[in-house]
Amino acid sequence: MAQVVRYERRGSVGVITIESPPVNALSRAVRQGLVDALLQGLGDGQAKALVLIGAGRSFIAGADIREFAKPLEPPDLALVTSGFESSTKPTIAAISGPALGGGLEVALACHYRIAAAAAQFGFPEVKLGIVPGCGGTQRLPRLVGVRPALDMITTGESLRTTQAKAIGLVDEIVDGDLLQGALRFAERMVASGAPLPRLRDRDEKLAAARAEPGLFPEYRAAVTRRARGQESPLRAVDAVEAAVTLPFGDGLKRERAIFAELVGGAQSRALIHAFFAERASMVVPDVPADTATRLVRSAAVIGAGTMGGGIAMCFANAGIPVTVIETSSEALERGLGIVRGNYAGSVARGRLEQSAMEKRLGLIKGALDLAAIGDADVVIEAVFEEMAIKKEIFARLDALAKPGAVLATNTSSLDIDVIAAQTKRPQDVIGMHFFSPANVMRLLEVVRGKATAKDVVATAMRLGKTFGKVPVLVGVCDGFVGNRMIFQYTREAEFLLEEGALPWQVDKALGDWGLAMGPFAMSDMAGNDVGWRIRKQQAATRPNDRRYAHLADLICEKGRFGQKTNAGWYRYEKGSRAPLPDPEIEALIVAESKRQGRVRETISDAEIVKRTIYALVNEGAKILEEGIAQRPGDIDIIYVSGYGFPAWRGGPMFYADTMGLDNVYADMKRFHERHGFFWRPAPLLEKLAREGRRFADLAPSRG
Ligand SMILES: NC(=O)c1ccc[n+]([C@@H]2O[C@H](COP(=O)([O-])OP(=O)(O)OC[C@H]3O[C@@H](n4cnc5c(N)ncnc54)[C@H](O)[C@@H]3O)[C@@H](O)[C@H]2O)c1
């Protein structure tokens, strides 16, 4: 096996280099290599200090997640950290890139930390449902103070070098060659003869926290609100508290016990599923990873409305010049004004440099003639959701766009194949379904038409990645994957109102279950009139095709379109987005139940969750069966990244697996008998339940 850690001496300094591509993860071989190299360095009479550095662009990017599922093979990482900390020679972590998770724990065990500007520091463990398990929660608060440590450990967000220096996580920033800087730093430390600083011995920052009795209760309350049912951030608070209340050795044991409780638990398994599902979603079996993509050097966006402006920002943020085309200068100015306002807001919040804002705005140009698409490599159409307009635009695009340009539509429901048929190049047409706000939301459904060329699929997926999004490939159908499923979910939620629930009860039950937002608050945010218009159109063309609760129509008839009219399923104080229960809505719902001759029943929160979440699951099963989604994990990722589904429940399909498909099926049969035809379990679900299998057995989720 190739040597992944090597030891060599440079003058009076021993250098331990980790070279385990791609990211120097802490595999068993790396842990063993670190122990061996440390022993070599300690035994090297010529070495007065030891520098630990990563080859390539990482320091150590964390644990090797693939080892999570297996029993830990020795040596334990604790042997590495205690070895570096108790070294009789100064140990210096020289950090060039990501020092994450176990990697940061190793750096904290060293006596000093110096870093290049591109370094990155973080404890992403909570995002995988665990906590740092090798002293991170005990050493970090001793170094940077309890509050900054809690912020890092409970959010999993990482810091850049300057931020890390500001809180004392880094001793020195090195410009130029990191190894040379580390050698000089090591020599200076040796010459100073200073006693070796071991974080385990430090107490002043902990003492400051002890003097603040309200700190942990307050922090816990804030994390409880933010975590929405996820355990790991709260357990991380417990672990950091142990640093404050217990001696170092006992704190380590407590941290390890918490780690052991979480690892392999239901939440951690779900989060790890989501982690791998997100990576697997990039894999398209008939479009190999090495498919040549089309070059994207310039772009055009048609329509500067809600979506077009956000999509233009995605291009500008990625450094790609983009022309935005509108029908009138008023509409164009309004759209570009919103874009400018969004950037200015980011600058005001300190998230963007003024110079970066100007650079990005400089990449966005406006135009009033479709001919301005010029030689754009990608065109994304985001005009009104009307087939007639889209058809006309694509026919003109066919005449105007340069050969080989990718012609994308952001439609949320129209048939991509019909749109593609307006052109003589249907192979270049694809759906790129962004979610609102398009510059913020991570999900991107890439909709593959019948004729879409493979390299166009690859180009759209790659472009999504360039935008920092989570691209998921889906097929053509009404609503694609996300909205097709949400339709069933919302419909069930509305039936629940007729049967006895109230919007705030439904939203609370689902919020407590972990969803970012319940269906009624969500509908008020998106605008109740959107669905209303669609239903009216459908009622005209397909009468009696669908049954849905009429409450949603009733509230729209009253002009209650949601937040934008200060009234929807809730009422809103002027200027506030906080949904407030409204007696008028309660009266309306009760009257509707009465009109239907129903006796309103008490519906438990557990029943609310089943009725709505299983509606997602059943539609998801149909989507899989039809081949609209490639794999169950893709559906999960769509829900986690685009619909506020709790990642710690893994996504709707993973969740159904954890409930047992036989149980899910039995519940659906019960709903079918009581509530009607659209609860007929999907044949795929029925089959899997009968065979005692799971959705996860359909396809390997780790593509
Ligand atoms: N709003 C959402 O949440 C959302 C989410 C995903 C997808 N979509 C889809 O994105 C598309 C745009 O939606 P939106 O919410 O941004 O609508 P919008 O009404 O906010 O904006 C549409 C813009 O297109 C412009 N326009 C109309 N005809 C045009 C033409 N011929 N040439 C150039 N510009 C033209 C209009 O002036 C308007 O500014 C729709 O297909 C919609 O279904 C919307």
The ligand as an SDF file (V2000), in Angstrom:
LIG
                    3D

 44 48  0  0  0  0  0  0  0  0999 V2000
  -42.4190   32.1860   -9.1200 N   0  0  0  0  0  0  0  0  0  0  0  0
  -42.0160   30.9730   -8.7910 C   0  0  0  0  0  0  0  0  0  0  0  0
  -41.9930   30.6050   -7.6270 O   0  0  0  0  0  0  0  0  0  0  0  0
  -41.5400   30.0330   -9.8790 C   0  0  0  0  0  0  0  0  0  0  0  0
  -40.7660   28.9270   -9.4970 C   0  0  0  0  0  0  0  0  0  0  0  0
  -40.2720   28.0800  -10.4780 C   0  0  0  0  0  0  0  0  0  0  0  0
  -40.5660   28.3250  -11.8090 C   0  0  0  0  0  0  0  0  0  0  0  0
  -41.3580   29.3870  -12.1410 N   0  0  0  0  0  0  0  0  0  0  0  0
  -41.6180   29.5990  -13.5670 C   0  0  0  0  0  0  0  0  0  0  0  0
  -40.7830   30.6370  -14.0320 O   0  0  0  0  0  0  0  0  0  0  0  0
  -41.4230   31.3490  -15.0650 C   0  0  0  0  0  0  0  0  0  0  0  0
  -41.4680   32.8030  -14.6820 C   0  0  0  0  0  0  0  0  0  0  0  0
  -42.1740   32.9500  -13.4780 O   0  0  0  0  0  0  0  0  0  0  0  0
  -42.0900   34.2650  -12.6100 P   0  0  0  0  0  0  0  0  0  0  0  0
  -42.6750   33.9430  -11.2840 O   0  0  0  0  0  0  0  0  0  0  0  0
  -40.7260   34.8210  -12.6670 O   0  0  0  0  0  0  0  0  0  0  0  0
  -43.0940   35.2160  -13.3970 O   0  0  0  0  0  0  0  0  0  0  0  0
  -43.1580   36.8060  -13.3860 P   0  0  0  0  0  0  0  0  0  0  0  0
  -44.5390   37.1390  -13.7910 O   0  0  0  0  0  0  0  0  0  0  0  0
  -42.6360   37.3440  -12.1070 O   0  0  0  0  0  0  0  0  0  0  0  0
  -42.1430   37.2360  -14.5270 O   0  0  0  0  0  0  0  0  0  0  0  0
  -42.3330   36.9790  -15.8810 C   0  0  0  0  0  0  0  0  0  0  0  0
  -41.6360   38.0960  -16.6390 C   0  0  0  0  0  0  0  0  0  0  0  0
  -41.5570   37.7320  -18.0030 O   0  0  0  0  0  0  0  0  0  0  0  0
  -41.7350   38.8980  -18.7690 C   0  0  0  0  0  0  0  0  0  0  0  0
  -42.1620   38.5300  -20.1160 N   0  0  0  0  0  0  0  0  0  0  0  0
  -43.3720   38.0920  -20.5140 C   0  0  0  0  0  0  0  0  0  0  0  0
  -43.3530   37.8300  -21.8360 N   0  0  0  0  0  0  0  0  0  0  0  0
  -42.1140   38.0890  -22.2790 C   0  0  0  0  0  0  0  0  0  0  0  0
  -41.4650   38.0160  -23.5280 C   0  0  0  0  0  0  0  0  0  0  0  0
  -42.1240   37.6240  -24.6090 N   0  0  0  0  0  0  0  0  0  0  0  0
  -40.1730   38.3850  -23.6110 N   0  0  0  0  0  0  0  0  0  0  0  0
  -39.5070   38.7950  -22.5260 C   0  0  0  0  0  0  0  0  0  0  0  0
  -40.0680   38.8800  -21.3050 N   0  0  0  0  0  0  0  0  0  0  0  0
  -41.3490   38.5340  -21.1810 C   0  0  0  0  0  0  0  0  0  0  0  0
  -42.7540   39.7050  -18.0110 C   0  0  0  0  0  0  0  0  0  0  0  0
  -42.6870   41.0800  -18.3560 O   0  0  0  0  0  0  0  0  0  0  0  0
  -42.3590   39.4260  -16.5740 C   0  0  0  0  0  0  0  0  0  0  0  0
  -41.4630   40.4130  -16.0840 O   0  0  0  0  0  0  0  0  0  0  0  0
  -42.7650   30.6950  -15.2330 C   0  0  0  0  0  0  0  0  0  0  0  0
  -42.6890   29.7400  -16.2620 O   0  0  0  0  0  0  0  0  0  0  0  0
  -43.0130   30.0310  -13.9020 C   0  0  0  0  0  0  0  0  0  0  0  0
  -43.8830   28.9280  -13.9850 O   0  0  0  0  0  0  0  0  0  0  0  0
  -41.8310   30.2470  -11.2050 C   0  0  0  0  0  0  0  0  0  0  0  0
  1  2  1  0
  2  3  2  0
  2  4  1  0
  4  5  1  0
  4 44  2  0
  5  6  2  0
  6  7  1  0
  7  8  2  0
  8  9  1  0
  8 44  1  0
  9 10  1  0
  9 42  1  0
 10 11  1  0
 11 12  1  0
 11 40  1  0
 12 13  1  0
 13 14  1  0
 14 15  2  0
 14 16  1  0
 14 17  1  0
 17 18  1  0
 18 19  2  0
 18 20  1  0
 18 21  1  0
 21 22  1  0
 22 23  1  0
 23 24  1  0
 23 38  1  0
 24 25  1  0
 25 26  1  0
 25 36  1  0
 26 27  1  0
 26 35  1  0
 27 28  2  0
 28 29  1  0
 29 30  1  0
 29 35  2  0
 30 31  1  0
 30 32  2  0
 32 33  1  0
 33 34  2  0
 34 35  1  0
 36 37  1  0
 36 38  1  0
 38 39  1  0
 40 41  1  0
 40 42  1  0
 42 43  1  0
M  CHG  2   8   1  16  -1
M  END
$$$$
